[in-house]
Amino acid sequence: MEWQDEAGPSSGPSNGIASSSNGPSSHSDTDLYRSDYHALENDKTYIDSVVSDPAKDLDGTQNAHITYLVTTKSNNTQFSNKEFRVRRRFSDFVFLYNCLNNEFQACVVPPLPDKQRLEYIRGDRFSTEFTVKRAASLTRFLSRIAHHPLLKRSKYYHAFLESGEWNAYKKNNIARGGLIVDGGILDGLSDTLVSAFTRPPQTAQEFQEVKERIDRLDVCVSHIEKVLARSVRRQSDLVMDYQDLSQHVGQLEHLIPSLEQEFSKFAGGLQALAINTAVLKEKLDTDYVSSLKDLMHYLVSVRALLKQRDQKQADYEGLVEYNERAVAERQALVSGGGNGILRNKLEDIRGINHEFSRRERLQKLEGRIESLTGETNLAKTTSEAFDEQTKREINTFDKIRSGEMKETLKTLTSGQVDFYAALVKDWEAIYDALGE
């Protein structure tokens, strides 16, 4: 799908294959903050990718897997052609996701569809229903990257879309050991334990409002998804009911020969209704319900960035607190205090001169304060820059989300129009036939 905001010039090579001499490298925060967002967001080049045609490879073996056709159209001159096709498996998408996470650590990297699903437990991961839904989710994943002013410039993304030697390219980058892979449950547990013993950072009103808006959106989308999921299940029942009804109405033409033609046409209308309802159900399930699930996963990624922003703020506040303690301790020593009764007694036992000890401690404190002041200033600069980056990321997410939801609504509306137009056409023809 093409929206009005598109991709900037790519940093990748013209043939779409990033040099294998460099493993996945992380952009520094400074690199990201210096990016000219205004120029990137107003560039008119585009990358439009569609994932389709799931096919099973190595069927009958332990290595059986699904590959997907990735078709891309682009006016970006960094690519060799304006339209190109490659086949990729899900693990290739995972590799791309991890590369982007490593390369752009201050960005909201769109999530992949969840792999921990019942289909893997039941062994249905090769079913047509599952692979078609996954293809739709993977299309949204690539579309979100294409609409991000920084992610769309990644050499790994360009290689993924165009490279005919992708497996070798991927193998070389993995061998270099530069790839960061999600830590999963253990990382989440460690974060929880650290948070339990850390004072919550001060959150600016602007970011607090973003968090609350994200939470409300998540609740609303979750409720809509559940309602529509129930509707999809009911439509599945309706399809079977219409088919059953069509079969039994068709039997009446043999029992009442005088109305054979009428019952035949009515049974045909019910059969057409069953088919059209099944098509509508698939559109609702694949194009809309799945998109809502993908949006909820996307919101998790936004929350992760906001959590990262809070950690930057907490680092700065912690250094400020340590520095203030050191300055207070220095002031106490300068004014002649700072030595407790216990310290004085220990120094007496060891034969240490109190004045010499005080001066030595002052010297160490001066060095510590100087170091802490430098680290505090750096943390402040980093935190402020990360705040600005987070604001840009939220704005980018809002644009992507709005464009995506508008497209899915248009698709859903189009499906409804097609369904009811066919319904009216079919039943008007039956009505006219019955009238004759």
Buried (B, 14 or more C-beta within 10 A) or exposed (E): BBBEBBBBBBBBBEBBBBEBEEBBEBBEBEEBBEBEBEEBBEBEBBBBBBBBBBEEEEEEEEEEBBBBBBBBBBEBEBBEEEEBBBEBBBEBBBBBBBBBBBBBBBBBBBBBBEEEBEBEEEEBBBEEEBBBBBBBBBBBBBBBBBBBBBBBBBBBBBBBBBBEEBEEBBEBBBEBEBBEEEEEEEEEEEEEEEBEEEEEBEBEEEBEEBBEEBEEBBEEBBEBBEEBBEBBEEBBEBBEEBBEBBEEBBEBBEEEEEEEEBBBBBBBBBBBBBBBBBBBBBBBBBBBBBBBBBBBBBBEBBBEBBEBBBBBBBBBBBBBEBBEEBBEBBEEBEEEEBBEEEBEEEBEEEEBEEEEBBEEBBEEBEEBBEEBBEBBEEBBBBBBBBBEBBBBBBEBBEBBBEBBBEBBEEBBEEBEEBBEEBBEEBBEBBEEBEEE
